[in-house]
Amino acid sequence: MAKNKSLTILSVFLLIFGLFSTLFLDDVWGSRVSELITLSTAIIGAVALFFQFKRDKEINQANFVVQFWNSFSSNENLQKIMLKCDHMRLTGENTFKKEDYFYIVSYAQWLETLSSLINRNLFKFQVIDDMYNYLFFVFVNNKYVQEVELAPAQEFYKGIYKAYNNWVKYLKKNNREVLCGDTPLSATQNYDRIINEK
């Protein structure tokens, strides 16, 4: 916002300066100065638009991140699966039941949607890591979830596998720990084949 104001003030100043300076110059020099001022103003305007579009993109991205979070936080069944994953992480006790399978699939599909946005570079890890790291890794690194859904149906979760691979790289590069790293998704069968598929 401050950049846009500065660019606007600079543009107005150049225009006023240009107009006044042309009054004291002959036709040739006046015309050249006028063209130079017009060109400079156009460039400054283009730079201002670039910053405005960039800012709008960041705001839209932040809005989507929050709305996507709300789609999780308002779904009690997804929260229930998250809590069971966390319970297993903390105690080692598996409290999943057969009737949880449908909700495990729903959670996986929710993460597949998030992963597709990550894999298309619509979200950077710097933007989503704080909000989604826990929800992602507590689920995909859960041994039970891997055994009943992610590994057997990995052809349907290629997005999760690829996002996982890049997210782990991001965390390691930034010296951050991977949640539930003792049961990584990367240890599942065919992991390398899935992440290397085009």
Secondary structure in CASP SS format (residue, H / E / C, confidence):
PFRMAT SS
TARGET T0000
AUTHOR 0000-0000-0000
METHOD secondary structure of the structure
MODEL  1
M C 1.00
A H 1.00
K H 1.00
N H 1.00
K H 1.00
S H 1.00
L H 1.00
T H 1.00
I H 1.00
L H 1.00
S H 1.00
V H 1.00
F H 1.00
L H 1.00
L H 1.00
I H 1.00
F H 1.00
G H 1.00
L H 1.00
F H 1.00
S H 1.00
T H 1.00
L H 1.00
F C 1.00
L C 1.00
D C 1.00
D H 1.00
V H 1.00
W H 1.00
G H 1.00
S H 1.00
R H 1.00
V H 1.00
S H 1.00
E H 1.00
L H 1.00
I H 1.00
T H 1.00
L H 1.00
S H 1.00
T H 1.00
A H 1.00
I H 1.00
I H 1.00
G H 1.00
A H 1.00
V H 1.00
A H 1.00
L H 1.00
F H 1.00
F H 1.00
Q H 1.00
F H 1.00
K H 1.00
R H 1.00
D H 1.00
K H 1.00
E H 1.00
I H 1.00
N H 1.00
Q H 1.00
A H 1.00
N H 1.00
F H 1.00
V H 1.00
V H 1.00
Q H 1.00
F H 1.00
W H 1.00
N H 1.00
S H 1.00
F H 1.00
S H 1.00
S C 1.00
N C 1.00
E H 1.00
N H 1.00
L H 1.00
Q H 1.00
K H 1.00
I H 1.00
M H 1.00
L H 1.00
K H 1.00
C H 1.00
D H 1.00
H H 1.00
M H 1.00
R H 1.00
L H 1.00
T H 1.00
G C 1.00
E C 1.00
N C 1.00
T C 1.00
F C 1.00
K C 1.00
K H 1.00
E H 1.00
D H 1.00
Y H 1.00
F H 1.00
Y H 1.00
I H 1.00
V H 1.00
S H 1.00
Y H 1.00
A H 1.00
Q H 1.00
W H 1.00
L H 1.00
E H 1.00
T H 1.00
L H 1.00
S H 1.00
S H 1.00
L H 1.00
I H 1.00
N H 1.00
R C 1.00
N C 1.00
L C 1.00
F C 1.00
K C 1.00
F H 1.00
Q H 1.00
V H 1.00
I H 1.00
D H 1.00
D H 1.00
M H 1.00
Y H 1.00
N H 1.00
Y H 1.00
L H 1.00
F H 1.00
F H 1.00
V H 1.00
F H 1.00
V H 1.00
N C 1.00
N C 1.00
K H 1.00
Y H 1.00
V H 1.00
Q H 1.00
E H 1.00
V H 1.00
E H 1.00
L H 1.00
A C 1.00
P C 1.00
A C 1.00
Q H 1.00
E H 1.00
F H 1.00
Y C 1.00
K H 1.00
G H 1.00
I H 1.00
Y H 1.00
K H 1.00
A H 1.00
Y H 1.00
N H 1.00
N H 1.00
W H 1.00
V H 1.00
K H 1.00
Y H 1.00
L H 1.00
K H 1.00
K H 1.00
N C 1.00
N C 1.00
R C 1.00
E C 1.00
V C 1.00
L C 1.00
C C 1.00
G C 1.00
D C 1.00
T C 1.00
P C 1.00
L H 1.00
S H 1.00
A H 1.00
T C 1.00
Q C 1.00
N C 1.00
Y H 1.00
D H 1.00
R H 1.00
I H 1.00
I H 1.00
N H 1.00
E C 1.00
K C 1.00
END
